[in-house]
């Protein structure tokens, strides 16, 4: 039996250097040969495989049709509605140009490193979010955590896309339905914008007014909102039909894997940029536009003394890039083994953040126009979230010549922004579970349909009369503290248990070079510290849940935290389950849990006498 000893820096604890076809399948027997600086190294004995099933499945894993398919999919997932409806307002509220200081800082020290880490993990191991933890089995629970969170997000995120679709449908008229009062859904208090002036509203800003035609169309015609979460009512038929169409689009975009979804993003990932540019050009030609842009960019350095500014920047950069949802891991797992994911991480994360900044010009040029038109301050019309894209911006569009055209263009942008992000979340669920349960992979079309249909059934709750409250509850808790916790555990598992040195060797096998000291320091210390800071901040800042002036009852907050815990609990439960189901001494079971799968048989054979933790400090 021939023994082949590889150079130390070329040892692969998990994946082969490159997948080869048409060769005899082999198994690798790993034997501990030395211990240097606390790091265990092995050599390999090549023996005939008793079964080549696993190797055959690995060799048959599909890949992206073209490199651009992968890049557009990642960009499409990362660039979502939050880039348009959240970042511009946060930037304006937190010091304008000064906000870019903490935002860029957190991008460089935490956002990009985490983004890079997930792409490298997925590409090297070619597995979804759960089975990727063959690198450190005790952490497999965090894989289930992020998969469940991605599923939760699909329950309500598809509803927002359905709203966009309904607005798009409603825009195909000569006169936009939210332009005037007098419709069947309007109240007696409805007041058209032309009757507003600077002194009309005394106790509430214009953006919070509920009596404009645009506000009443959103709350009374679209949502048909009930007084509270206690009064759910029945699903709205028009939204149910839109939701069916959204799920239909998602299913036929994903049913054949990345070969089909990689083509859909040619439209969904590029269309928002075309529309944003068109809206920007139109926006800066409006009266008052420059005042809005000046307010957006105004540098207020004293704001940086406020801790809330830094927590907003940290939270925004994390959610904007989308690390931790299992999507980046799933997408990267379909890359070729030697793809340069380092360059991809830098490129796509930068494009995402530049998009957020640029969208602010398109948004605030129109907000400046609204303030000028109604004789109010920018702060009276500036808002975020659904109020911005479903009330304020549509109202501004309705006053422009050719308003129907601008409305159609705007809601097409919202629709495409939402679709590719939802595709990414659903792909994370499908890939993560089908890699773990092979019968699901063999029946991908059926599993994709079951996932899409399941999200549709739960989403029906979010389109009832009280659905907006359920959606707010899910948006706050389903992917709030829980996703931050999940990524924190993921970063600790990769950097401190699997080891930055091992991880760096993996990257060298793929791309021919090791990550520099900067990246290793970020993975080891900075990124976990950043995530811990954001987790603590999210808990400290958690108060009573509200939607506008409505305060949620206490019991609904308990349900929200129960939803959050339902995903987080997989981390400790699986770790305990893994430990107690193993055989051997206490030290052997510990070693078995936190060493790569290929080394487990060494533990079983007693060849690992002592587990050393010195490599934790190695970078």
C-alpha positions, 0 to 999 in steps of 0.5 A: 500500500503506497503512502503519499505525503502531501506538503503541509500547506496543501493538506485538505481536511475536507475537500479534494484539490479539484474534482475529477471525473472518469477516474477510479473512486478512492477513499483517503485514510488519514493518520496523525503524523505530527503536531506543530505549534499545537496544530495537527497534521496528517498524511494520506493513505490512498485505498480502493473505495468500497463504495463510490456513491458519495464521490459520484454525487459530489462529482455530479453537483451542478455548477453555474452556467456562467460566472456572471450568473453567480455574480448577478445572483449574489448581487440580486440577493444582497441588493434588496428593498432595504437598500432603497427604503432604509439606508437613505433614511438612516444616512439622513437621520444619522448625520448625512455624510458623517454616517458614511464613516461608521458605515464604511468602517464596519463594511471593511472590518466586518461586512467584507470579512464575513461575506468573504468567509461565507463564499469561501466556506460554500465554495470549498466544501460544496455543501449547503448551510447544514452539511457544511459543518462537516468541518466541525460537526458540533456546530451543525445546529447553526446550519439548521438555525439559518435555514429556518430563519431563511424560511421564516423570512419567506413567510412575510417577504413574499407579501411585500413583493405581492404589495408591489405587484398589486401596486404595479397592477393598479398603476395601469390606469390613466389616473393613478388610484391614490391621486385623489379622494372620492374612491370607495376606500377613502374616508370622510377625512381624506384630504388631497395634497393640494389642500395641504400647506405648511401649517395644516399639520400641527402634531404630526409630520406629513409622512405620518399623515393617514388622511392623504389619498396615497396613505388611505390607498395603502392602509384601506384599499391594499391592507384594509387594516384592522385595529390590531393584531387581535383582529386578524380577519380574512385574507384579502382576495386581491393580495392572495392572487398577487401572492399566488403569482409571486410564488408561481414566479419563484417556483419556476425560477428555482425548480431546476436549480441554479441553471434556471435561477441563474438566467432569471437574475439577468432581468431581476438583478439588472432592472433595478439599476436601470430604473434607479438611474432613470428615477435619479435623472427625473428626480434631479430635474424637479423643483426642490430636488437639490434641497433634498440631496443637500439634506441627504449629504449634509455632514453632521459630525457631532452626531457620531457622538451618539452610540445609536448612530454606530449601532445603526451603521453596524446593523445596516451593514450586516443586514445589507450584505445578507451574511448569515442567511445561508444564501451566500454559502448555497450560491458559492457551493455551486461554483467551480472549485478554483473560482476566485471568491476573494475577488467576488466578495470584494466586488459584490459587497462593494456594489451593494454598498454603492447601490445603497448610497446611490439610491439615496439620490433618487429617493431624496431628490423626490423627497426634496420635491415633496417638501417644496410642493407642500411647503414643509421641511425635509424632515416632515416628508422623510421616512423609511420602510413601507411608508416611503415606497408605498405612500410618499414616493407613489404620491410624488410620482402621481403629481408628475406628467406621465405619472402612470409611466413613472409608477409602472417603472418604480413598482417594476423596480420594487418587484425585481428587487424583492424577487431575486432576494426571495429567490436567494432565501428559498435557494438557501432552504432548498440547498441546505436541506437537500444536501442534508437529506439526499431524497430531497435532492433526488426530488428537487422539483417536488421539494421546491414546490412544497417549500414555495407552497408552504410559504404561501400558506403561512403568508396568507396570515400576513394578508389578512386585515391584521396581517400588517401586524403579523408581518411587523412581528415576524420582521422584528423577531424572525430575523432579528437577534436570532440571525445575529446570534447565528452568524456569531456562532458561525464565525466562532465555529469557523475561526476558533474551532475549525481554525483560521489556519486550516481555513486559510489552507483551504482557501490556498488550495482553491485560489493558490494564495492564502488570505493576508494577515488582515483577513485572518485577524478580522475572522479571528477577533474583529468580526466576532467582536463586531457581531457580539456588539451588534447582538448586545445592541439589538437586545438592549434596544429591544423595546415594546413592539410598535406599528405607527401609534399602535403598541402590540400587546404583551402576549404578542411580544412573547410570541415574537421572542418564541419565534426567535428562540425557535431557531436559536435553540437548534445550536445548543440542542444539536450540540448536546445531541451530538455529544451524548450520542457518541461513543468513547471517553469524554476527551474522545467525544469532544475531539470527535465533535470539533474535528473534521469528519475525515479525522473522526476514525482516528478518534475511534481508533484511539490514535488521538490521545489528547486534544490540544487547543493551542491552535485557537490562538494561531492566525 
